[in-house]
Amino acid sequence: MTITKDTMIGDILTIAPQTAPLFLSIGMHCLGCPASRSETVEQACAVHGVDVEALLAKVNEAIAAEE
């Protein structure tokens, strides 16, 4: 599965929990709360001032490393 800017954070964490540290590193410290899990990657990056393409590259790399 390739993660895009429209993928929900909760969906990513369900299929690839190993990516949680990447989200924590951008300031998403409440990964278990319903609000953060229902945000898209793009929304999370906008709120936390992070380049969405850079985060997507890291997330997809982490997922590919587990396959």
N, C-alpha and C positions, 0 to 999 in steps of 0.2 A: 504494500500500500504506500502510495506517495502522499505525503501531507502537503496540503495547499494552504493558502492564506484563509480559505473559507472553512477549513476543518475545525471542528469544535475541540477545545482543550480537553474536555471530558472524554471524548472519543479517543484522542491520542493517548491519554493516560490509561485508558482501559486496554488498548491494544499494545501499548509500549510504555509500561510504567517506568522503565529505565530512563525515560526522557524527563522525569520530574525534576532532577537537578538543573536541567537547562532552563526550565520555567522559574525555578527558585532563583536562579542567577540573574534573572531580569527583574526581580522584585515581586514576583507572584508568590507571596508567602501563604496564601490561603487556598491552596489547590483543592482542598476538600470541600470548600464552601460551594453551594449550588451556583452562585453568581459567576464565579471564576470558571467553573466547569462548563458553563453554557456560553462562554465567550468563544469567538473564533480566534485563530492565531492573529489575524489582522487587528481585531479589536484589542486584544491583550497588548500587542506591540504599540498600538496607538496610545493606550493609557499609560504604558510604562516607558514611552519614548525610545523604543527599540526598533532597529531596522528589520522589517518583516522578512526580507529576503535573506538576511544574515542568519536570523533565527531558524528559518525554514531549512536552510542548508545544514545547520547543526542538528536539527531534529531528524531530518531524513538520513543524515550520515549515521546517527546513533541507531536508528531503526535498521538500516542496511547492515550495520556491523553485527546485529543480533541474528540475522537471517542465515 
